[in-house]
């Protein structure tokens, strides 16, 4: 049988945070990478090509482009997002990608990044859409692994968050002292690459992953130390969040009332080779313009 390592590993979202981190980790491990992107001429795609990746055009709404992009691929890193498209579009596109992988005939393993706890009823719209995609993947004749990342640390450095950080406030819809599990995109990529290069050990498994549990106060302190700008945590009431986004309000309500249950001690013990970036390490790795 053709081994995964003999063929390129297709990476979706390759010009974004998770996919880009996965592509770089695979290239660092000496694995052939085929970066799927809507625009191979985009700066992030060009940067991956300069690192040695093959870049190909792929559009989740264009079945012919998916078939061409996955032709001859040995494995697939699959991700999906509803942001900018909608929940039904996420499911449609995720299913189309997985069906194309199954039809390719050469794909021997799929790693799909979902969300922590998305394999159970949560009532969180962007978790529920991923749950539907997970179910579809499980019904295909493909070896698979599902990763459920915790809250992304990158969310604390996006443009919306930076606006409040410049005022010295980290707005987070969590009560003081209540921690949430967090993870950096770089760590997600490292873990995905680890799985993709050891498919037999992870086939049929679903793992929720996080680097640590952090309170809003600790995240604010880490940003303060890294940026030199004093930042404090301030809780945003859920009714206020609801006014901006029902989806995000549902997520933070779930975090507060049900909570995630990632056992980071066991996870880290079982995977000592992964660089589990702490919030402090992540923050110090960024250039903060506050």
N, C-alpha and C positions, 0 to 999 in steps of 0.2 A: 504493500500500500504506500502511496505517496505520502511522505511526512509533511506536516505543516511547515517545518523549517526549510523545505525545498522550494516552497512557493511564497509569494509575497503575502504579507498580512495587510488586509485592507483596513483602513482606519477612517471612520466617519467623524465628522466634526473636527477634522484635522487642523483647521485654522482657528479653532476655538480653544478654550482652556483645557477641558478634559482630553479631547482628541489630540490636541497638540502635545500635551504632556505625555500621552501614551505613545505617540509617534516618536517623540524624542527618546523616550526610554527604550523603545524597541531598537531604534537605530544605534543607541549606545551599547545595546547588548549584541549588536552585529546582525540583527535580523532584517530581512528585506521588507520595506514598508511601501505600500501603495496608499497615498494620501488622497482621499476622496473630497472634492471641494467643488462648489458651484463655479468658482473662478480660479483656475490654475495660475492666472497672472496676478492674483492678489498678493500683496507683500508677504503675508504669513505663509502662503503656499510657496512662494519663491524661496523664502528662508528655509523651509523644509526640504525643498529640492536641492538647495546648496549643501544641506547636511547629508544628502544621499537618498532622499525619498523619491519615489516615482509619483508624480502628481497627475491625477486624471479628473476630468469633469464628471460630476455625478449630481443629479437632481432627483430628490425623493419623489417628485411628482412626474418624473419622466422615466417610465419603466425601461425603455431602450438604453438610456444612459446608465441605469443601475446594472443592467445585464452586462453591458460592455465593461463597466468599472470592476465588476466582480469576476469577470471571465479569467479563469486560471488562478484565482486567489485561493490560498490554502486555509485562511482563517479570517475572521472578521471581528473588529471592535465596533460595536453598534451602540449608538446613543440616540436619544430623541428629546425634543423639547417642544412644549406648547407655546412658549413665549415668542410672540410675533406672528404666530399662525393660528393658535387655538387648540383646544383639547382634542376635538374630533380630527383635526388635521394631523396632530401628533400621532394619534393611533393609526390613521390611514397611512401616513408616511413610514411609521415604524414597521407596520405589517408588510408594506411594499418592499422595504429593505430586506426583511427577513425572508420573505418569499423569494426574492431575487437570489439571496444566498443559498437557499435550498435548491433553486433551479440551476445554479451554476454547476453543481455536480462535483466541484473540487474542494469546496469549503468543508473542512474537517472539524472546526470548532468555532463557536460564536460566543463572545463575551459581550453581554449587554449591561450597560450601566443604567440602573433604575434609580430608586431612592430607598433609604432605610425604612423598613416597615411597609413598603408598598406591596408586599405580597399578602397583605391582610386588609380588611375593610378599615379605612381611615376617614372617609368622607372628605378628604383633601383632593380637590379636583386634579391637580397635577401629579398626585400619587396614584389616583384611580386610573388615569389614562395610561400610566406606566404599568399598572397592574394588568390591564387588558393586553398590553403588548407582551408582558411576561407570559401570560396564559397562552397566547398565540405561539410564542417561541417553544413552550413546553410541548405543544402539539405537533411540532414539525419533526421530521426525521433528521435531526441535526444534534450533535453533541453541543451542550451549552453550559455556560456559567453565568449567573446573574450577580452583579455587584450592586449593593445598595449603599451609596455614600451618604454620610450624615450631612449636616449643614455645611455649605461651602464657605471657607474663610474668605474667598474672593468677594463674597457678598458684602463684606465690610470694607471693601476698597473700590466699589463701583461708583459711578458718577453721582448717583442719588445719595449714597451714604457720605461721600466726600463733602457734599454741600453742608451737611450738619457737622461733620468732623471739623470743618474750618471754623465753625462756631464753638468748637470745644465740646461737642456732645455726640456720643454714640447712641442713637435712638434704636432701641431694640425692644420688641414686644415680649419681654420676659421679665418677671419680677426680680428684684435684687436678690442675689444669692442662689437663684435657681439655674443650674447649669444645663447646657445643651451639648451634644456631641458634635465636634467640628472636624473638618478635614480640608486640606489644601488640594488644589487640582494636581499639583506635582506628585502628591502622594497617591492620588487616584490613578494617575498615569503609571506610576511605578508598580502599583499593585496589579493593574490590568496587564502590563507587560509581563509581570511575574507569572500570572495565570496563563497568558497566551504562549509562553515558552515552556509551560508544564501542563499541557491540556489534560493528560490522562489523570493527573492528581486532582483536577477540579471539575471534571465532567459531571453534570447533573447537580452541582452544588449552588446554593445561594448564600452569599455572605454579605452581611451589613458591615460596613467599614467606617472607622473613625480614628483619628489620631489621639484625641483626648476629650474630656468633658470640660467645658469652660463656662464660667459665669460672664455676664455682660461686663462686670467690673474687671475681670481678668483680661478680657479682650481690649477694653479701653486702656488698661494699664500697659498692655503690650504695644498698642499703637502710640501711646504717650512716650514710652521709652524709645521706640524706633524713630518717631518723627520729631521729637523734641517739642511737640505741641501738647499742652495739657488737655486731655480728653477725659470726660466723665461719662459713665453710663446713665441713661435716663430711660425708664420704662415708658413705652407707648401703650396706652390702653387699647384693648382689643376693639372696642367700638370705633375708635379712630382709625385703626387699620382697616376695619370693615368698610369704611368710607372710601378707602383707596382701592382695596382689592379683597373680594370675598375669598379668593384662593389663599392669599397669604394669611388672612385672619383665621381661616380654617386650619391652616398649618400650625400657627402659633397657639391656637386654642388646643389643638391636639398635643402639642409639645407640653403645654402646661397641665392638661387634665389627664392624659393617658401616658404620654412620654415615650421616648424611644428606649430600647433596652440593649444597647450594644455593650458587650463585655470587652472593653478595650484591653484589659489585662491579659485575658486568654488570647485574644486576637494578636496582640503584639508578641506574646510568648511563642505562639505557633508560627509567626512570620518575622523572625528576628532580622532577616536580611532587608526588610523594607525600611526606608528612612521615614519614620513617622514624625513629620514636622510638627513641632509644637506651635502654638499661636505666636510665641515670642520669636522663634526661628523664622516663621512665615513673615511676620511683620518686619523683621530686620532685613529680609531679603527684598523689600520693596523700596522704591523711591517715593517718599511721601511729600507731596507739594501742598502743605496745609498752611 
